[in-house]
Amino acid sequence: QVQLVESGGGVVKPGGSLRLSCAPSGGTFTKYALAWFRRAPGREREFVAAISSSGSIIDYADSVKGRFTISRDNAKNTGYLQMSSLKHEDTAVYYCKLVPHGTTNEYWGQGTQVTVSS
């Protein structure tokens, strides 16, 4: 079984920055695609960003392009979401997801709260 631990959430003022981390406790991280999703109060879960196992393919939601950066450090078995120029509408619980290459399995983190408030 694979368990994901997320960290880095918190309260930040508009225009500020945060970096979220996602670290699996099992499996082979280098063979997993990584994605970030978020769920805002009263809203459905939405896609934020994704990166392939090698880092060669990256995708972002239009709402975060130019402000968020997804990355991974395979040597540290950790994925990241660097968030800058944060807005009130970025307030949500953020979840990371790992998908092993060649499977339909999904492993989810517990979520971390990001609150952007003035």
All heavy atoms as an XYZ file, in Angstrom:
895
protein
N       0.821     -1.173      0.000
C       0.000      0.000      0.000
C       0.876      1.252      0.000
O       1.997      1.223      0.485
C      -0.947      0.005      1.199
C      -0.248     -0.120      2.530
C      -1.238     -0.222      3.688
O      -2.387      0.153      3.567
N      -0.768     -0.741      4.803
N       0.319      2.316     -0.549
C       1.023      3.587     -0.648
C       0.261      4.639      0.139
O      -0.953      4.793     -0.015
C       1.158      4.035     -2.110
C       1.805      5.412     -2.184
C       1.974      3.014     -2.897
N       0.982      5.363      0.976
C       0.408      6.467      1.722
C       1.152      7.750      1.372
O       2.377      7.757      1.289
C       0.479      6.219      3.226
C      -0.368      5.042      3.698
C      -0.335      4.869      5.199
O       0.600      5.295      5.873
N      -1.373      4.239      5.735
N       0.392      8.828      1.162
C       0.963     10.106      0.788
C       0.811     11.095      1.936
O      -0.266     11.204      2.525
C       0.270     10.671     -0.450
C       0.722     10.173     -1.826
C       0.582      8.667     -1.944
C      -0.098     10.874     -2.907
N       1.875     11.813      2.240
C       1.858     12.829      3.271
C       2.048     14.192      2.627
O       3.041     14.427      1.947
C       2.950     12.592      4.325
C       2.931     13.707      5.368
C       2.752     11.238      4.994
N       1.081     15.085      2.847
C       1.144     16.432      2.315
C       1.511     17.422      3.414
O       1.161     17.232      4.582
C      -0.200     16.845      1.715
C      -0.657     15.981      0.548
C      -1.961     16.472     -0.049
O      -2.190     17.709     -0.053
O      -2.762     15.634     -0.505
N       2.186     18.491      3.028
C       2.552     19.529      3.971
C       2.732     20.846      3.227
O       2.807     20.870      2.001
C       3.833     19.167      4.723
O       4.928     19.038      3.836
N       2.823     21.936      3.974
C       3.109     23.235      3.393
C       1.946     24.197      3.352
O       2.129     25.369      3.005
N       0.756     23.747      3.691
C      -0.395     24.634      3.685
C      -0.338     25.637      4.821
O       0.484     25.538      5.730
N      -1.227     26.622      4.761
C      -1.263     27.641      5.789
C      -2.087     28.826      5.363
O      -2.818     28.772      4.374
N      -1.958     29.909      6.117
C      -2.665     31.150      5.834
C      -1.680     32.161      5.277
O      -0.600     32.373      5.847
C      -3.332     31.712      7.098
C      -4.066     33.008      6.776
C      -4.290     30.691      7.695
N      -2.047     32.782      4.171
C      -1.163     33.738      3.522
C      -1.983     34.911      2.991
O      -3.163     34.760      2.664
C      -0.376     33.057      2.376
C      -1.324     32.603      1.268
C       0.708     33.972      1.830
N      -1.368     36.077      2.918
C      -2.037     37.257      2.384
C      -2.060     37.216      0.860
O      -1.220     36.572      0.237
C      -1.333     38.525      2.856
C      -1.423     38.765      4.353
C      -0.719     40.053      4.744
C      -0.846     40.323      6.226
N      -0.170     41.584      6.619
N      -3.013     37.902      0.245
C      -3.029     37.976     -1.217
C      -1.688     38.468     -1.757
O      -1.099     39.397     -1.207
C      -4.139     38.974     -1.510
C      -5.059     38.850     -0.339
C      -4.145     38.628      0.841
N      -1.222     37.825     -2.819
C       0.070     38.155     -3.395
C       1.217     37.362     -2.808
O       2.336     37.410     -3.336
N       0.960     36.620     -1.751
C       1.985     35.830     -1.104
C       2.245     34.513     -1.799
O       1.642     34.206     -2.830
N       3.140     33.716     -1.206
C       3.549     32.447     -1.795
C       3.551     31.332     -0.768
O       3.740     31.557      0.431
C       4.959     32.567     -2.393
O       5.021     33.541     -3.407
N       3.345     30.114     -1.247
C       3.443     28.907     -0.447
C       3.972     27.789     -1.329
O       3.765     27.803     -2.543
C       2.087     28.484      0.120
C       1.490     29.277      1.279
C       0.076     28.785      1.551
C       2.347     29.139      2.523
N       4.636     26.822     -0.712
C       5.063     25.629     -1.426
C       4.520     24.398     -0.732
O       4.797     24.167      0.449
C       6.590     25.534     -1.518
C       7.040     24.392     -2.437
C       8.543     24.259     -2.541
N       9.134     23.687     -1.337
C      10.353     23.166     -1.271
N      11.120     23.163     -2.360
N      10.815     22.682     -0.133
N       3.756     23.613     -1.466
C       3.208     22.377     -0.955
C       4.115     21.216     -1.320
O       4.718     21.208     -2.393
C       1.810     22.125     -1.511
C       0.788     23.255     -1.354
C      -0.566     22.810     -1.898
C       0.676     23.690      0.097
N       4.183     20.224     -0.437
C       4.984     19.035     -0.675
C       4.118     17.796     -0.586
O       3.147     17.764      0.162
C       6.124     18.933      0.338
O       7.011     20.023      0.243
N       4.498     16.779     -1.329
C       3.787     15.508     -1.344
C       4.814     14.397     -1.372
O       5.587     14.285     -2.326
C       2.871     15.430     -2.565
S       1.968     13.884     -2.747
N       4.834     13.579     -0.314
C       5.841     12.532     -0.192
C       5.182     11.181      0.069
O       4.511     11.010      1.091
C       6.817     12.865      0.926
N       5.368     10.213     -0.806
C       4.816      8.876     -0.583
C       5.674      8.083      0.386
O       6.895      8.237      0.428
C       4.831      8.252     -1.976
C       6.014      8.884     -2.629
C       6.041     10.306     -2.112
N       5.014      7.215      1.156
C       5.722      6.372      2.110
C       6.056      5.001      1.547
O       6.769      4.233      2.170
C       4.889      6.204      3.387
O       3.653      5.565      3.115
N       5.521      4.680      0.382
C       5.766      3.397     -0.228
C       5.710      3.485     -1.741
O       5.412      4.546     -2.299
N       5.992      2.382     -2.395
C       5.979      2.357     -3.841
C       7.235      2.960     -4.436
O       8.182      3.308     -3.731
N       7.219      3.095     -5.748
C       8.350      3.656     -6.475
C       7.950      4.994     -7.064
O       7.290      5.059     -8.105
C       8.814      2.703     -7.582
O       9.101      1.415     -7.034
C      10.069      3.245     -8.254
N       8.348      6.075     -6.410
C       7.933      7.417     -6.800
C       8.334      7.753     -8.227
O       7.597      8.442     -8.939
C       8.527      8.439     -5.828
C       8.158      9.856     -6.127
C       6.884     10.326     -5.846
C       9.075     10.722     -6.694
C       6.534     11.640     -6.122
C       8.749     12.035     -6.974
C       7.463     12.496     -6.690
N       9.479      7.268     -8.661
C       9.990      7.596     -9.989
C       9.115      7.047    -11.107
O       9.229      7.488    -12.254
C      11.423      7.072    -10.174
O      11.455      5.662     -9.928
C      12.376      7.778     -9.220
N       8.238      6.103    -10.804
C       7.351      5.522    -11.798
C       5.929      6.075    -11.718
O       5.038      5.576    -12.397
C       7.323      4.000    -11.651
C       8.667      3.326    -11.900
C       8.563      1.822    -11.768
C       9.895      1.144    -12.035
N       9.801     -0.337    -11.896
N       5.722      7.088    -10.901
C       4.400      7.662    -10.696
C       4.268      9.030    -11.365
O       5.150      9.879    -11.246
C       4.112      7.857     -9.203
C       4.053      6.612     -8.359
C       4.015      6.720     -6.978
C       4.032      5.347     -8.918
C       3.947      5.596     -6.178
C       3.975      4.217     -8.122
C       3.931      4.347     -6.753
O       3.877      3.228     -5.961
N       3.146      9.230    -12.051
C       2.774     10.576    -12.444
C       2.208     11.284    -11.217
O       1.626     10.644    -10.335
C       1.744     10.551    -13.566
N       2.380     12.599    -11.147
C       1.935     13.390    -10.001
C       0.951     14.455    -10.449
O       1.169     15.111    -11.473
C       3.138     14.053     -9.334
C       2.854     15.167     -8.320
C       2.211     14.594     -7.069
C       4.136     15.910     -7.982
N      -0.110     14.622     -9.686
C      -1.078     15.670     -9.980
C      -1.544     16.331     -8.693
O      -1.509     15.728     -7.618
C      -2.277     15.105    -10.744
N      -1.970     17.582     -8.819
C      -2.550     18.322     -7.710
C      -3.976     18.729     -8.061
O      -4.249     19.167     -9.184
C      -1.741     19.583     -7.386
C      -0.409     19.313     -6.775
C       0.782     19.164     -7.418
C      -0.122     19.162     -5.380
N       1.790     18.929     -6.519
C       1.265     18.921     -5.255
C      -0.905     19.208     -4.224
C       1.880     18.731     -4.016
C      -0.291     19.015     -3.002
C       1.087     18.778     -2.911
N      -4.870     18.578     -7.093
C      -6.255     18.998     -7.202
C      -6.593     19.872     -6.003
O      -5.866     19.894     -5.014
C      -7.198     17.790     -7.238
C      -7.059     16.929     -8.461
C      -6.019     16.022     -8.581
C      -7.969     17.028     -9.500
C      -5.885     15.224     -9.700
C      -7.855     16.234    -10.628
C      -6.809     15.336    -10.727
N      -7.698     20.592     -6.089
C      -8.138     21.384     -4.956
C      -9.659     21.415     -4.885
O     -10.351     21.233     -5.888
C      -7.591     22.806     -5.021
C      -8.128     23.652     -6.174
C      -7.400     24.986     -6.245
N      -7.907     25.828     -7.305
C      -7.372     26.992     -7.650
N      -6.306     27.455     -7.004
N      -7.906     27.703     -8.641
N     -10.154     21.628     -3.671
C     -11.577     21.736     -3.452
C     -11.840     22.951     -2.568
O     -11.432     22.984     -1.412
C     -12.138     20.475     -2.794
C     -13.662     20.474     -2.675
C     -14.172     19.182     -2.055
N     -15.616     19.173     -1.952
C     -16.441     18.733     -2.891
N     -15.946     18.243     -4.022
N     -17.747     18.782     -2.705
N     -12.515     23.929     -3.140
C     -12.857     25.148     -2.425
C     -14.208     24.981     -1.734
O     -15.017     24.145     -2.145
C     -12.896     26.337     -3.387
N     -14.478     25.767     -0.696
C     -15.763     25.680     -0.007
C     -16.933     25.868     -0.966
O     -16.960     26.827     -1.740
C     -15.702     26.828      1.009
C     -14.248     27.004      1.273
C     -13.585     26.758     -0.060
N     -17.872     24.932     -0.937
C     -19.037     25.020     -1.786
C     -18.792     24.702     -3.247
O     -19.694     24.881     -4.076
N     -17.598     24.236     -3.575
C     -17.241     23.926     -4.959
C     -16.842     22.464     -5.107
O     -16.477     21.802     -4.134
C     -16.080     24.805     -5.430
C     -16.316     26.304     -5.306
C     -17.294     26.789     -6.358
N     -16.774     26.545     -7.703
C     -15.909     27.335     -8.338
N     -15.463     28.439     -7.742
N     -15.493     27.036     -9.559
N     -16.906     21.968     -6.326
C     -16.446     20.620     -6.612
C     -14.925     20.608     -6.768
O     -14.301     21.634     -7.017
C     -17.105     20.080     -7.879
C     -18.606     19.890     -7.764
C     -19.205     19.232     -8.988
O     -18.494     19.074     -9.995
O     -20.388     18.865     -8.930
N     -14.343     19.435     -6.612
C     -12.909     19.284     -6.790
C     -12.504     19.656     -8.215
O     -13.192     19.306     -9.177
C     -12.503     17.837     -6.496
C     -11.010     17.578     -6.546
C     -10.717     16.112     -6.268
N     -11.252     15.261     -7.313
C     -11.303     13.933     -7.237
N     -10.870     13.315     -6.141
N     -11.793     13.237     -8.244
N     -11.384     20.370     -8.355
C     -10.915     20.767     -9.665
C      -9.432     20.460     -9.841
O      -8.654     20.462     -8.892
C     -11.171     22.258     -9.913
C     -10.396     23.187     -9.001
C     -10.605     24.650     -9.336
O     -11.153     24.952    -10.411
O     -10.218     25.506     -8.515
N      -9.066     20.217    -11.073
C      -7.682     19.950    -11.432
C      -6.848     21.220    -11.330
O      -7.301     22.306    -11.701
C      -7.631     19.396    -12.856
C      -6.250     19.309    -13.433
C      -5.398     18.276    -13.099
C      -5.802     20.277    -14.324
C      -4.128     18.192    -13.638
C      -4.532     20.204    -14.870
C      -3.696     19.157    -14.520
N      -5.608     21.074    -10.855
C      -4.703     22.216    -10.726
C      -3.493     22.066    -11.635
O      -3.195     22.945    -12.446
C      -4.244     22.402     -9.270
C      -3.214     23.522     -9.178
C      -5.430     22.692     -8.365
N      -2.773     20.949    -11.504
C      -1.550     20.753    -12.280
C      -1.162     19.291    -12.276
O      -1.583     18.521    -11.409
C      -0.404     21.596    -11.711
N      -0.347     18.886    -13.248
C       0.137     17.514    -13.323
C       1.511     17.480    -13.963
O       1.865     18.356    -14.755
C      -0.838     16.644    -14.119
N       2.270     16.448    -13.625
C       3.594     16.257    -14.187
C       3.842     14.766    -14.359
O       3.468     13.961    -13.509
C       4.678     16.907    -13.287
C       6.060     16.824    -13.941
C       4.687     16.266    -11.907
C       7.114     17.653    -13.203
N       4.460     14.390    -15.472
C       4.742     12.994    -15.742
C       5.865     12.489    -14.848
O       6.535     13.253    -14.152
C       5.110     12.803    -17.213
O       6.283     13.522    -17.542
N       6.082     11.180    -14.868
C       7.082     10.580    -13.995
C       8.489     11.116    -14.240
O       9.272     11.267    -13.292
C       7.070      9.057    -14.149
O       7.339      8.684    -15.495
N       8.802     11.422    -15.490
C      10.118     11.945    -15.833
C      10.191     13.461    -15.766
O      11.284     14.032    -15.832
C      10.519     11.487    -17.232
O       9.679     12.077    -18.206
N       9.042     14.116    -15.660
C       9.003     15.571    -15.654
C       8.946     16.183    -17.035
O       8.975     17.410    -17.160
N       8.846     15.364    -18.065
C       8.874     15.863    -19.431
C       7.536     16.426    -19.900
O       7.498     17.214    -20.846
C       9.317     14.759    -20.391
O       8.422     13.667    -20.355
N       6.447     16.033    -19.257
C       5.123     16.505    -19.629
C       4.486     17.189    -18.427
O       4.369     16.595    -17.357
C       4.227     15.356    -20.108
C       4.874     14.633    -21.296
C       2.849     15.870    -20.490
C       4.124     13.401    -21.736
N       4.077     18.439    -18.614
C       3.492     19.238    -17.539
C       2.231     19.906    -18.045
O       2.174     20.385    -19.174
C       4.488     20.296    -17.028
C       5.714     19.620    -16.411
C       3.821     21.219    -16.018
C       6.793     20.584    -15.970
N       1.221     19.960    -17.191
C      -0.046     20.579    -17.554
C      -0.567     21.393    -16.384
O      -0.404     20.995    -15.229
C      -1.062     19.509    -17.958
C      -2.316     20.095    -18.569
O      -2.225     21.139    -19.240
O      -3.397     19.505    -18.393
N      -1.201     22.540    -16.679
C      -1.768     23.406    -15.660
C      -3.188     23.794    -16.020
O      -3.539     23.924    -17.201
C      -0.971     24.700    -15.516
C       0.438     24.547    -15.021
C       1.519     24.539    -15.908
C       0.702     24.425    -13.659
C       2.819     24.416    -15.450
C       2.004     24.302    -13.198
C       3.058     24.294    -14.095
O       4.349     24.172    -13.635
N      -3.993     24.007    -14.994
C      -5.290     24.617    -15.213
C      -5.085     26.071    -15.617
O      -4.131     26.720    -15.185
C      -6.134     24.545    -13.939
N      -5.984     26.592    -16.449
C      -5.845     27.973    -16.909
C      -5.821     28.966    -15.746
O      -5.152     29.998    -15.818
C      -6.988     28.323    -17.858
C      -6.868     27.636    -19.202
O      -5.758     27.199    -19.558
O      -7.892     27.537    -19.902
N      -6.520     28.653    -14.687
C      -6.636     29.561    -13.561
C      -5.329     29.765    -12.797
O      -5.197     30.744    -12.054
C      -7.718     29.068    -12.591
O      -7.406     27.780    -12.095
N      -4.362     28.861    -12.972
C      -3.110     28.963    -12.221
C      -1.882     29.138    -13.112
O      -0.772     29.305    -12.592
C      -2.901     27.741    -11.303
C      -4.107     27.539    -10.394
C      -2.632     26.482    -12.121
N      -2.052     29.126    -14.409
C      -0.920     29.282    -15.317
C      -0.204     30.606    -15.074
O      -0.824     31.651    -14.929
C      -1.386     29.213    -16.771
C      -1.741     27.817    -17.245
C      -2.146     27.811    -18.711
C      -2.458     26.403    -19.190
N      -2.901     26.389    -20.602
N       1.113     30.533    -15.018
C       1.918     31.717    -14.776
C       2.111     32.038    -13.318
O       2.938     32.893    -12.974
N       1.364     31.378    -12.431
C       1.469     31.636    -10.997
C       1.941     30.420    -10.208
O       2.646     30.560     -9.218
C       0.120     32.101    -10.439
C      -0.405     33.376    -11.072
C      -1.641     33.902    -10.350
N      -2.737     32.935    -10.372
C      -3.259     32.356     -9.298
N      -2.792     32.647     -8.087
N      -4.265     31.496     -9.415
N       1.534     29.231    -10.632
C       1.896     27.992     -9.945
C       2.926     27.224    -10.761
O       2.917     27.268    -11.995
C       0.677     27.092     -9.749
C      -0.330     27.591     -8.741
C      -0.291     28.882     -8.250
C      -1.321     26.734     -8.293
C      -1.224     29.327     -7.330
C      -2.259     27.167     -7.369
C      -2.216     28.464     -6.888
N       3.787     26.494    -10.067
C       4.773     25.639    -10.715
C       4.773     24.264    -10.065
O       4.997     24.153     -8.858
C       6.186     26.238    -10.630
O       6.214     27.523    -11.255
C       7.184     25.324    -11.336
N       4.513     23.237    -10.847
C       4.590     21.874    -10.349
C       5.971     21.318    -10.662
O       6.529     21.581    -11.728
C       3.483     20.984    -10.952
C       3.476     19.608    -10.278
C       3.634     20.856    -12.458
C       2.282     18.745    -10.672
N       6.536     20.568     -9.735
C       7.856     19.997     -9.940
C       7.989     18.726     -9.115
O       7.128     18.401     -8.295
C       8.954     21.002     -9.563
O       8.902     21.314     -8.184
N       9.072     18.028     -9.344
C       9.335     16.826     -8.566
C      10.830     16.633     -8.419
O      11.622     17.000     -9.295
C       8.688     15.601     -9.228
C       9.234     15.281    -10.618
C       8.351     14.246    -11.313
N       8.300     13.001    -10.568
C       7.281     12.144    -10.592
N       6.205     12.416    -11.328
N       7.331     11.027     -9.883
N      11.215     16.062     -7.302
C      12.602     15.710     -7.043
C      12.620     14.211     -6.804
O      12.364     13.741     -5.696
C      13.148     16.470     -5.839
C      14.639     16.271     -5.652
O      15.174     15.249     -6.124
O      15.276     17.131     -5.030
N      12.892     13.458     -7.849
C      12.841     12.004     -7.743
C      13.884     11.448     -6.773
O      13.674     10.398     -6.166
C      13.014     11.369     -9.123
C      11.774     11.517     -9.983
O      10.674     11.790     -9.483
N      11.933     11.340    -11.287
N      14.993     12.145     -6.629
C      16.016     11.701     -5.689
C      15.521     11.786     -4.252
O      15.958     11.014     -3.397
C      17.287     12.527     -5.854
N      14.611     12.727     -3.976
C      14.041     12.887     -2.647
C      12.664     12.258     -2.521
O      12.041     12.345     -1.460
C      13.963     14.364     -2.278
C      15.309     15.058     -2.162
C      15.139     16.507     -1.737
C      16.484     17.179     -1.565
N      16.336     18.600     -1.139
N      12.180     11.655     -3.595
C      10.861     11.025     -3.601
C       9.768     11.995     -3.153
O       8.890     11.651     -2.360
C      10.849      9.785     -2.707
C      11.733      8.669     -3.226
O      11.848      8.469     -4.438
N      12.346      7.928     -2.321
N       9.827     13.207     -3.671
C       8.905     14.251     -3.254
C       8.424     15.073     -4.440
O       9.212     15.418     -5.324
C       9.560     15.180     -2.229
O      10.013     14.413     -1.104
C       8.573     16.226     -1.736
N       7.138     15.394     -4.448
C       6.562     16.284     -5.435
C       6.213     17.609     -4.785
O       5.988     17.682     -3.573
N       6.151     18.670     -5.593
C       5.926     20.006     -5.065
C       4.917     20.779     -5.903
O       4.735     20.518     -7.091
C       7.230     20.814     -5.041
C       8.351     20.173     -4.283
C       9.327     19.425     -4.944
C       8.452     20.310     -2.900
C      10.365     18.833     -4.253
C       9.480     19.725     -2.197
C      10.442     18.988     -2.878
O      11.466     18.401     -2.184
N       4.285     21.741     -5.260
C       3.484     22.731     -5.951
C       3.870     24.089     -5.377
O       3.520     24.411     -4.240
C       1.989     22.483     -5.769
C       1.076     23.450     -6.522
C       1.207     23.235     -8.035
C      -0.375     23.291     -6.089
N       4.615     24.865     -6.153
C       5.011     26.206     -5.751
C       3.930     27.174     -6.194
O       3.623     27.254     -7.383
C       6.355     26.580     -6.374
C       6.806     28.005     -6.075
C       7.144     28.214     -4.623
O       7.879     27.430     -4.039
N       6.597     29.264     -4.017
N       3.357     27.901     -5.256
C       2.265     28.822     -5.538
C       2.708     30.245     -5.228
O       3.175     30.531     -4.125
C       1.031     28.464     -4.711
C       0.565     27.021     -4.876
S      -0.903     26.643     -3.876
C      -0.191     26.783     -2.233
N       2.558     31.126     -6.185
C       2.895     32.525     -6.005
C       1.739     33.392     -6.484
O       0.814     32.914     -7.136
C       4.186     32.874     -6.753
O       4.034     32.679     -8.147
N       1.821     34.681     -6.154
C       0.759     35.624     -6.517
C      -0.609     35.077     -6.138
O      -1.565     35.126     -6.922
C       0.811     35.936     -8.016
O       2.055     36.493     -8.380
N      -0.706     34.566     -4.930
C      -1.931     33.911     -4.490
C      -3.099     34.896     -4.395
O      -2.930     36.064     -4.023
C      -1.712     33.223     -3.149
C      -0.912     31.924     -3.239
C      -0.381     31.520     -1.874
C      -1.788     30.807     -3.818
N      -4.274     34.393     -4.737
C      -5.502     35.167     -4.735
C      -6.515     34.549     -3.772
O      -6.389     33.388     -3.393
C      -6.113     35.199     -6.143
C      -5.173     35.675     -7.238
C      -5.818     35.517     -8.602
C      -4.897     35.959     -9.709
N      -5.527     35.775    -11.048
N      -7.528     35.324     -3.418
C      -8.582     34.813     -2.538
C      -9.203     33.542     -3.114
O      -9.522     32.613     -2.359
C      -9.663     35.865     -2.327
C      -9.251     37.012     -1.454
N      -9.035     36.872     -0.104
C      -9.026     38.318     -1.753
C      -8.686     38.043      0.404
N      -8.676     38.932     -0.572
N      -9.381     33.500     -4.420
C     -10.012     32.357     -5.054
C      -9.151     31.096     -5.056
O      -9.613     30.026     -5.458
C     -10.440     32.691     -6.493
C      -9.336     33.301     -7.337
C      -9.411     34.816     -7.387
O      -9.628     35.438     -6.320
O      -9.266     35.387     -8.481
N      -7.896     31.198     -4.620
C      -7.043     30.021     -4.482
C      -7.294     29.292     -3.169
O      -6.746     28.205     -2.953
C      -5.566     30.407     -4.572
C      -5.183     30.931     -5.940
O      -5.639     30.367     -6.956
O      -4.410     31.913     -5.993
N      -8.075     29.880     -2.291
C      -8.384     29.254     -1.013
C      -9.095     27.928     -1.235
O     -10.132     27.868     -1.891
C      -9.261     30.168     -0.153
O      -8.530     31.341      0.194
C      -9.691     29.464      1.132
N      -8.531     26.852     -0.698
C      -9.079     25.510     -0.903
C      -8.261     24.502     -0.114
O      -7.194     24.818      0.415
C      -9.055     25.140     -2.388
N      -8.774     23.292     -0.048
C      -7.981     22.165      0.422
C      -7.303     21.561     -0.802
O      -7.971     21.220     -1.784
C      -8.832     21.105      1.130
C      -7.972     19.913      1.542
C      -9.514     21.710      2.351
N      -5.993     21.430     -0.749
C      -5.226     20.918     -1.872
C      -4.839     19.469     -1.636
O      -4.373     19.100     -0.556
C      -3.970     21.758     -2.086
C      -4.251     23.093     -2.722
C      -4.888     24.103     -2.009
C      -3.895     23.347     -4.048
C      -5.180     25.321     -2.597
C      -4.169     24.567     -4.639
C      -4.812     25.547     -3.913
O      -5.086     26.763     -4.501
N      -5.013     18.649     -2.668
C      -4.729     17.220     -2.596
C      -3.734     16.825     -3.680
O      -3.847     17.264     -4.821
C      -6.003     16.396     -2.800
C      -7.101     16.654     -1.797
C      -8.053     17.642     -2.018
C      -7.192     15.899     -0.637
C      -9.068     17.876     -1.105
C      -8.202     16.123      0.281
C      -9.137     17.112      0.044
O     -10.146     17.334      0.947
N      -2.781     15.981     -3.325
C      -1.899     15.418     -4.342
C      -2.366     14.012     -4.686
O      -2.988     13.325     -3.876
C      -0.436     15.412     -3.886
S      -0.053     14.351     -2.479
N      -2.055     13.595     -5.902
C      -2.430     12.271     -6.379
C      -1.268     11.665     -7.158
O      -0.640     12.338     -7.975
C      -3.666     12.352     -7.290
C      -4.121     10.994     -7.814
C      -5.332     11.116     -8.725
C      -4.948     11.638    -10.091
N      -6.118     11.602    -11.028
N      -1.001     10.400     -6.904
C       0.012      9.660     -7.644
C      -0.651      8.549     -8.433
O      -1.537      7.864     -7.924
C       1.064      9.065     -6.703
C       1.911     10.042     -5.896
C       2.907      9.281     -5.035
C       2.644     11.010     -6.811
N      -0.226      8.381     -9.679
C      -0.747      7.333    -10.549
C       0.421      6.516    -11.067
O       1.246      7.038    -11.827
C      -1.539      7.909    -11.729
C      -2.056      6.780    -12.622
C      -2.695      8.754    -11.231
N       0.528      5.238    -10.686
C       1.618      4.400    -11.205
C       1.518      4.239    -12.710
O       0.428      4.058    -13.252
C       1.416      3.070    -10.483
C       0.633      3.413     -9.257
C      -0.275      4.531     -9.678
N       2.642      4.292    -13.386
C       2.678      4.143    -14.833
C       2.076      2.807    -15.255
O       2.404      1.762    -14.693
C       4.119      4.242    -15.333
C       4.265      3.988    -16.797
N       3.832      4.892    -17.746
C       4.782      2.930    -17.481
C       4.072      4.402    -18.952
N       4.643      3.225    -18.814
N       1.182      2.859    -16.242
C       0.605      1.651    -16.789
C      -0.508      1.032    -15.973
O      -0.903     -0.101    -16.247
N      -1.031      1.751    -14.984
C      -2.114      1.243    -14.157
C      -3.261      2.246    -14.108
O      -3.141      3.378    -14.572
C      -1.663      0.954    -12.719
O      -1.575      2.176    -11.973
C      -0.297      0.264    -12.705
N      -4.371      1.814    -13.527
C      -5.499      2.704    -13.275
C      -5.613      3.029    -11.792
O      -6.605      3.618    -11.362
C      -6.817      2.076    -13.759
O      -7.011      0.807    -13.123
C      -6.783      1.872    -15.269
N      -4.617      2.648    -11.020
C      -4.626      2.918     -9.587
C      -4.413      4.400     -9.311
O      -3.756      5.110    -10.076
C      -3.538      2.107     -8.885
C      -3.767      0.616     -8.991
O      -4.896      0.155     -9.103
N      -2.688     -0.152     -8.951
N      -4.965      4.865     -8.199
C      -4.795      6.240     -7.756
C      -4.522      6.258     -6.259
O      -5.196      5.579     -5.496
C      -6.036      7.078     -8.049
C      -6.350      7.231     -9.520
C      -7.576      8.086     -9.751
O      -8.279      8.414     -8.770
O      -7.842      8.450    -10.919
N      -3.539      7.039     -5.858
C      -3.218      7.212     -4.449
C      -3.326      8.689     -4.111
O      -2.703      9.524     -4.768
C      -1.814      6.694     -4.147
C      -1.626      5.238     -4.513
C      -0.974      4.872     -5.679
C      -2.117      4.224     -3.696
C      -0.817      3.542     -6.032
C      -1.963      2.889     -4.038
C      -1.307      2.554     -5.204
O      -1.143      1.237     -5.550
N      -4.096      8.999     -3.073
C      -4.388     10.380     -2.702
C      -3.789     10.756     -1.358
O      -3.750      9.953     -0.426
C      -5.902     10.597     -2.628
C      -6.589     10.584     -3.959
C      -7.078      9.499     -4.623
C      -6.864     11.716     -4.782
N      -7.650      9.886     -5.813
C      -7.535     11.234     -5.932
C      -6.622     13.083     -4.654
C      -7.961     12.087     -6.953
C      -7.042     13.925     -5.670
C      -7.707     13.420     -6.802
N      -3.347     11.997     -1.265
C      -2.905     12.538      0.000
C      -4.090     12.939      0.857
O      -5.241     12.920      0.407
N      -3.818     13.303      2.109
C      -4.885     13.625      3.051
C      -5.442     15.030      2.864
O      -6.491     15.358      3.419
C      -4.382     13.463      4.495
C      -3.600     14.646      5.063
C      -2.169     14.752      4.566
O      -1.701     13.953      3.764
N      -1.451     15.766      5.062
N      -4.766     15.847      2.097
C      -5.182     17.219      1.872
C      -4.517     18.186      2.827
O      -4.251     17.859      3.979
N      -4.250     19.390      2.339
C      -3.683     20.442      3.173
C      -4.394     21.755      2.859
O      -4.615     22.089      1.693
C      -2.156     20.569      2.969
O      -1.623     21.533      3.872
C      -1.813     20.974      1.539
N      -4.767     22.483      3.900
C      -5.556     23.703      3.739
C      -4.683     24.885      3.348
O      -3.666     25.160      3.991
C      -6.298     24.023      5.043
C      -7.097     25.331      5.013
C      -8.315     25.251      4.127
O      -9.087     24.302      4.212
N      -8.489     26.259      3.266
N      -5.104     25.585      2.308
C      -4.485     26.840      1.903
C      -5.544     27.928      2.000
O      -6.596     27.830      1.371
C      -3.931     26.775      0.466
C      -3.465     28.157      0.008
C      -2.791     25.771      0.383
N      -5.268     28.938      2.806
C      -6.202     30.038      2.981
C      -5.524     31.346      2.611
O      -4.489     31.700      3.180
C      -6.707     30.113      4.431
O      -7.356     28.892      4.790
C      -7.693     31.261      4.595
N      -6.106     32.049      1.656
C      -5.595     33.347      1.228
C      -6.556     34.398      1.754
O      -7.717     34.457      1.333
C      -5.475     33.434     -0.295
C      -4.856     34.764     -0.698
C      -4.637     32.273     -0.833
N      -6.088     35.204      2.673
C      -6.958     36.151      3.356
C      -6.232     37.457      3.631
O      -5.057     37.475      4.000
C      -7.460     35.558      4.671
O      -8.244     36.487      5.396
N      -6.952     38.553      3.453
C      -6.414     39.872      3.745
C      -6.793     40.338      5.138
O      -6.367     41.394      5.590
C      -6.910     40.890      2.713
O      -8.324     40.947      2.700
